[in-house]
Amino acid sequence: MSDGDGPYLFDVGAVALAHAGTPVSDTALSYVRRAIAGEIEAVVPYPALFGAHIVLTNYYRFSNGEASELMRNFMDARRIHWHGGMSEGTVRAAFERAARMNVDGWDGYYAEVAAIEGAGTILTVDTDFEDVEGVGTEIVLTPEEQRQLAEFLGH
């Protein structure tokens, strides 16, 4: 695990994986633990919690109650900076970023929030953020771990 430029913006995939308890969740979970302890600066957009809930229930087979409890408990982390802004201006800028980067709207949103919050690194499980100006990307899974996760999920 490297300490890239902080703060770290946690995207939906990193949040979900950290809470999923899979054989490859350890790296993502270690970032969450460090953020909760205040060892690293972390930014988590509130919408990422809804996305993580969907991922936990639809892909990791958690019940709605289990996923809701995990996300509510995570919200209690007071050392994490919770980003709640989803104004019209943020949404428009996110779609502009998505078009420029040729990624989906949610990835455009995370890139926009990273810029707003001054995040140096987006913590993620995918590779869509490689072209974000001024923001690094840290993919929490190695290619082998990505294969293991796909196998775990039955893909």
Solvent accessible surface area in square Angstrom, and as a share of the most:
residue,aa,sasa,rsa
1,M,126,0.56
2,S,66,0.43
3,D,102,0.53
4,G,33,0.32
5,D,109,0.56
6,G,41,0.39
7,P,22,0.14
8,Y,5,0.02
9,L,0,0.00
10,F,1,0.00
11,D,3,0.02
12,V,36,0.20
13,G,13,0.13
14,A,1,0.01
15,V,0,0.00
16,A,1,0.00
17,L,0,0.00
18,A,4,0.03
19,H,31,0.14
20,A,11,0.08
21,G,66,0.64
22,T,10,0.06
23,P,101,0.64
24,V,7,0.04
25,S,4,0.02
26,D,108,0.56
27,T,39,0.23
28,A,1,0.01
29,L,45,0.22
30,S,29,0.19
31,Y,0,0.00
32,V,4,0.02
33,R,153,0.56
34,R,47,0.17
35,A,0,0.00
36,I,76,0.38
37,A,46,0.36
38,G,41,0.40
39,E,119,0.53
40,I,18,0.09
41,E,119,0.53
42,A,4,0.03
43,V,5,0.03
44,V,0,0.00
45,P,0,0.00
46,Y,83,0.32
47,P,20,0.13
48,A,0,0.00
49,L,10,0.05
50,F,154,0.64
51,G,19,0.18
52,A,0,0.00
53,H,40,0.18
54,I,95,0.48
55,V,36,0.21
56,L,0,0.00
57,T,29,0.17
58,N,102,0.52
59,Y,109,0.41
60,Y,26,0.10
61,R,160,0.58
62,F,46,0.19
63,S,58,0.37
64,N,103,0.53
65,G,50,0.48
66,E,91,0.41
67,A,0,0.00
68,S,34,0.22
69,E,92,0.41
70,L,51,0.25
71,M,10,0.04
72,R,144,0.53
73,N,84,0.43
74,F,6,0.03
75,M,77,0.34
76,D,89,0.46
77,A,10,0.08
78,R,186,0.68
79,R,162,0.59
80,I,8,0.04
81,H,92,0.41
82,W,34,0.12
83,H,15,0.07
84,G,52,0.50
85,G,32,0.31
86,M,87,0.39
87,S,63,0.41
88,E,119,0.53
89,G,49,0.47
90,T,15,0.09
91,V,49,0.28
92,R,149,0.54
93,A,28,0.22
94,A,4,0.03
95,F,123,0.51
96,E,105,0.47
97,R,30,0.11
98,A,8,0.07
99,A,82,0.63
100,R,150,0.55
101,M,20,0.09
102,N,138,0.71
103,V,29,0.17
104,D,86,0.45
105,G,26,0.25
106,W,135,0.47
107,D,11,0.06
108,G,0,0.00
109,Y,7,0.03
110,Y,4,0.01
111,A,0,0.00
112,E,21,0.09
113,V,0,0.00
114,A,0,0.00
115,A,47,0.37
116,I,86,0.44
117,E,48,0.21
118,G,51,0.49
119,A,5,0.04
120,G,14,0.14
121,T,6,0.04
122,I,0,0.00
123,L,1,0.00
124,T,0,0.00
125,V,41,0.24
126,D,48,0.25
127,T,73,0.42
128,D,57,0.30
129,F,0,0.00
130,E,117,0.52
131,D,108,0.56
132,V,9,0.05
133,E,107,0.48
134,G,82,0.78
135,V,18,0.10
136,G,35,0.34
137,T,44,0.26
138,E,27,0.12
139,I,55,0.28
140,V,6,0.04
141,L,8,0.04
142,T,72,0.42
143,P,112,0.70
144,E,85,0.38
145,E,43,0.19
146,Q,69,0.30
147,R,125,0.46
148,Q,70,0.31
149,L,21,0.11
150,A,37,0.28
151,E,120,0.54
152,F,91,0.38
153,L,32,0.16
154,G,66,0.63
155,H,149,0.66
